[in-house]
Amino acid sequence: MGRRKRYTSEEKIKILREVLEDGKTISGTAEKYGVHPNQIMNWRKQLFEGGQEVFQIKRSDISEKALEKQTKALEEKLRHKDNVIAELAQELLELKKKYPGLK
């Protein structure tokens, strides 16, 4: 009995591309590369299941950037409000000095 051939990820992708992109049959591709057709089906299943992670990573990057942008906008808004409150407090102090009867 011979040893099983181990395929690298690059080889698996090459085989799967022939089936998925080039439209070749699984059985014909399997025969060409000496792989059992079920193995190609398993690789395809792994590819699609693992593909979800690729898109989730991108989404988390986007949402992380959006969250950071939103945080900066809120911090700027808070600084603006602090400045407005400081100005109003200053005006109130000046009015109290000008009109001592005010409380």
LUMMAR-633121 format. One line per field, with one value per residue: z, x, y of N, C-alpha, C in turn; residue in three letters. Coordinates in Angstrom, 2 decimals. Layout:
N
nw [Z,...]
nu [X,...]
nv [Y,...]
caw [Z,...]
cau [X,...]
cav [Y,...]
cw [Z,...]
cu [X,...]
cv [Y,...]
lovo [ALA,...]
# end
This chain:
103
nw [0.00,-0.88,0.22,1.26,-0.71,0.19,-0.02,-0.62,0.54,-1.59,-3.77,-3.35,-3.68,-6.36,-7.59,-6.79,-8.04,-10.72,-10.77,-9.69,-10.90,-13.58,-14.46,-14.80,-14.50,-11.39,-11.23,-13.49,-12.89,-10.52,-11.41,-13.05,-11.22,-9.49,-7.22,-4.91,-5.76,-3.61,-1.85,-3.05,-2.86,-0.07,0.39,-0.94,0.67,3.07,2.20,1.71,4.25,5.74,4.44,5.48,7.70,6.60,5.58,7.92,9.38,7.90,8.23,10.98,11.11,9.70,11.29,13.58,12.80,12.20,14.71,16.05,14.63,15.25,18.01,18.11,16.96,18.89,21.08,20.17,20.00,22.70,23.71,22.49,23.72,26.36,26.07,25.41,27.78,29.56,28.56,29.02,31.81,32.46,31.46,33.18,35.65,35.19,34.88,37.44,38.92,37.84,38.41,41.46,42.94,41.77,41.92]
nu [0.83,0.56,1.75,-0.36,-0.93,-0.10,-1.66,-0.90,-2.17,-2.24,-2.28,-4.74,-6.49,-5.98,-7.01,-9.68,-10.41,-10.44,-12.73,-14.74,-14.48,-13.66,-15.48,-15.16,-15.72,-16.17,-15.45,-13.78,-11.72,-10.82,-9.81,-7.76,-5.92,-5.53,-7.08,-9.63,-13.03,-14.77,-13.04,-12.48,-15.02,-15.16,-13.11,-14.22,-16.44,-15.13,-13.88,-16.05,-17.21,-15.12,-14.90,-16.74,-15.52,-13.63,-15.14,-16.34,-14.21,-13.48,-15.78,-15.71,-13.46,-14.34,-16.51,-15.14,-13.55,-15.60,-16.75,-14.64,-14.50,-17.00,-16.69,-14.72,-16.16,-18.17,-16.59,-15.62,-18.01,-18.67,-16.55,-17.18,-19.64,-18.75,-17.22,-19.25,-20.77,-18.86,-18.59,-21.18,-21.29,-19.33,-20.49,-22.72,-21.45,-20.37,-22.72,-23.81,-21.95,-22.31,-24.98,-25.71,-27.97,-29.04,-29.60]
nv [-1.17,2.20,5.43,8.13,10.98,14.23,17.30,20.68,23.85,25.60,23.85,22.62,24.78,25.34,23.04,23.21,25.59,24.87,23.35,25.05,27.64,27.27,25.47,22.73,19.20,17.47,14.79,14.48,16.29,15.19,12.77,13.69,14.78,12.70,12.36,11.47,11.91,12.53,13.74,16.17,17.29,17.52,19.40,21.59,22.05,22.75,25.08,26.83,26.94,28.01,30.39,32.15,33.25,34.92,37.07,37.95,38.93,41.18,42.69,43.20,44.78,47.00,47.84,48.40,50.57,52.34,52.65,53.85,56.26,57.30,57.61,59.61,61.72,62.09,62.82,65.28,66.70,66.76,68.31,70.73,71.31,71.59,73.92,75.76,75.69,76.71,79.31,80.31,80.14,81.97,84.33,84.46,84.87,87.41,88.89,88.60,90.02,92.51,93.05,92.85,92.04,89.78,86.24]
caw [0.00,-0.96,1.15,0.74,-1.11,0.94,-0.89,0.04,0.38,-2.95,-4.69,-3.14,-4.31,-7.81,-7.97,-6.60,-9.07,-11.96,-10.65,-9.40,-11.84,-14.97,-14.78,-15.10,-13.63,-10.22,-11.54,-14.43,-12.16,-9.56,-12.18,-13.53,-10.12,-8.69,-5.95,-4.89,-5.89,-2.30,-1.23,-3.64,-2.24,1.30,0.30,-1.30,1.88,3.98,1.63,1.94,5.69,6.17,3.78,6.35,8.58,5.82,5.52,9.27,9.77,7.24,8.86,12.29,10.86,9.30,12.43,14.52,12.30,12.35,16.13,16.37,14.04,16.05,19.30,17.90,16.74,20.18,21.90,19.66,20.41,24.14,23.88,22.09,24.79,27.51,25.77,25.51,29.21,30.17,28.15,29.73,33.22,32.52,31.30,34.41,36.68,34.87,35.17,38.90,39.40,37.36,39.11,42.68,43.48,41.13,42.63]
cau [0.00,1.35,1.41,-1.27,-0.32,-0.55,-1.80,-0.75,-3.36,-2.18,-2.72,-6.18,-7.16,-5.85,-7.95,-11.04,-10.66,-10.82,-14.12,-15.68,-14.40,-13.53,-16.65,-14.82,-16.42,-15.43,-14.86,-12.68,-10.63,-10.31,-9.00,-6.57,-4.98,-5.40,-7.77,-10.98,-14.02,-15.28,-12.07,-12.72,-16.26,-14.82,-12.34,-15.16,-17.22,-14.24,-13.67,-17.22,-17.39,-14.05,-15.09,-17.51,-14.58,-12.98,-16.02,-16.57,-13.03,-13.58,-16.86,-15.30,-12.54,-15.14,-17.27,-14.17,-13.21,-16.79,-16.87,-13.59,-14.92,-18.13,-16.15,-14.07,-17.21,-18.80,-15.65,-15.61,-19.28,-18.56,-15.66,-17.94,-20.61,-17.99,-16.88,-20.47,-21.09,-17.88,-18.94,-22.41,-20.93,-18.59,-21.49,-23.51,-20.62,-20.28,-24.02,-23.96,-21.11,-22.91,-26.25,-25.53,-29.23,-29.41,-29.13]
cav [0.00,3.43,6.51,9.13,12.23,15.41,18.46,21.98,24.68,26.15,22.80,22.43,25.92,25.16,21.99,23.73,26.60,24.19,22.91,26.15,28.76,26.84,24.65,21.34,18.25,16.99,13.48,14.68,16.95,14.22,11.80,14.40,14.99,11.50,12.59,10.91,12.98,12.92,14.63,17.49,17.77,17.92,20.64,22.64,22.32,23.48,26.41,27.67,27.14,28.91,31.66,33.03,33.94,35.98,38.21,38.44,39.71,42.47,43.44,43.69,45.89,48.15,48.32,48.96,51.90,53.18,52.93,54.82,57.53,57.78,58.05,60.91,62.72,62.35,63.57,66.66,67.30,66.99,69.47,71.91,71.58,72.10,75.31,76.56,75.79,77.61,80.66,80.70,80.33,83.25,85.40,84.50,85.52,88.83,89.48,88.64,91.12,93.76,93.19,92.05,91.54,88.49,85.06]
cw [0.00,0.06,0.47,0.36,-0.29,-0.01,-0.08,-0.19,-1.03,-3.96,-4.57,-3.83,-5.83,-8.31,-7.87,-7.64,-10.39,-11.93,-10.55,-10.44,-13.30,-15.41,-15.16,-14.11,-12.48,-10.56,-12.49,-13.74,-11.17,-10.26,-12.63,-12.44,-9.22,-7.29,-6.03,-4.98,-4.55,-1.60,-1.77,-3.05,-0.81,1.31,-0.02,-0.08,2.87,3.50,1.93,3.42,6.23,5.56,4.61,7.24,7.86,5.82,6.91,9.74,9.16,7.89,10.21,12.14,10.53,10.50,13.48,14.09,12.47,13.81,16.56,15.84,14.85,17.40,19.17,17.71,18.06,21.11,21.47,20.08,21.90,24.44,23.55,23.18,26.02,27.30,25.91,26.97,29.91,29.82,28.90,31.21,33.40,32.40,32.57,35.53,36.45,35.19,36.69,39.50,39.05,38.11,40.37,43.26,42.87,41.94,41.68]
cu [0.88,0.89,0.46,-0.50,-0.94,-0.58,-1.65,-2.02,-3.40,-2.68,-4.23,-6.96,-7.12,-6.88,-9.38,-11.38,-11.08,-12.27,-15.06,-15.66,-14.40,-14.68,-16.33,-15.53,-15.52,-14.73,-13.67,-11.47,-10.00,-9.40,-7.69,-5.51,-4.81,-5.99,-9.14,-11.97,-14.60,-14.33,-12.25,-13.99,-15.99,-14.05,-13.27,-16.01,-16.38,-14.02,-14.84,-17.48,-16.34,-14.19,-15.88,-16.59,-13.90,-13.84,-16.31,-15.41,-13.12,-14.67,-16.42,-14.30,-13.32,-15.89,-16.34,-13.78,-14.40,-16.99,-15.85,-13.96,-16.06,-17.66,-15.49,-15.10,-17.90,-17.88,-15.58,-16.88,-19.25,-17.66,-16.39,-18.94,-19.91,-17.62,-18.10,-20.86,-20.14,-18.20,-20.18,-22.12,-20.19,-19.55,-22.32,-22.73,-20.53,-21.59,-24.24,-23.13,-21.74,-24.20,-26.22,-26.83,-29.66,-28.87,-28.65]
cv [1.24,4.46,7.49,10.39,13.36,16.60,19.74,22.78,25.28,25.12,22.57,23.55,25.78,24.14,22.51,24.79,25.97,23.79,24.11,27.26,28.32,25.93,23.21,20.43,17.82,15.68,13.62,15.31,15.99,13.21,12.44,14.50,13.76,11.64,11.94,12.06,13.46,13.89,16.05,18.10,18.26,19.24,21.82,23.05,23.13,24.91,27.32,27.91,28.11,30.29,32.65,33.84,35.10,37.23,38.78,39.30,41.10,43.31,43.99,44.83,47.15,48.71,48.91,50.38,52.85,53.57,53.97,56.21,58.14,58.31,59.42,62.01,63.08,63.13,65.03,67.39,67.64,68.19,70.77,72.29,72.14,73.57,76.23,76.75,76.75,79.06,81.16,80.95,81.65,84.43,85.56,85.20,87.02,89.54,89.60,89.78,92.46,94.07,92.33,91.50,90.22,87.32,84.01]
lovo [MET,GLY,ARG,ARG,LYS,ARG,TYR,THR,SER,GLU,GLU,LYS,ILE,LYS,ILE,LEU,ARG,GLU,VAL,LEU,GLU,ASP,GLY,LYS,THR,ILE,SER,GLY,THR,ALA,GLU,LYS,TYR,GLY,VAL,HIS,PRO,ASN,GLN,ILE,MET,ASN,TRP,ARG,LYS,GLN,LEU,PHE,GLU,GLY,GLY,GLN,GLU,VAL,PHE,GLN,ILE,LYS,ARG,SER,ASP,ILE,SER,GLU,LYS,ALA,LEU,GLU,LYS,GLN,THR,LYS,ALA,LEU,GLU,GLU,LYS,LEU,ARG,HIS,LYS,ASP,ASN,VAL,ILE,ALA,GLU,LEU,ALA,GLN,GLU,LEU,LEU,GLU,LEU,LYS,LYS,LYS,TYR,PRO,GLY,LEU,LYS]
# end
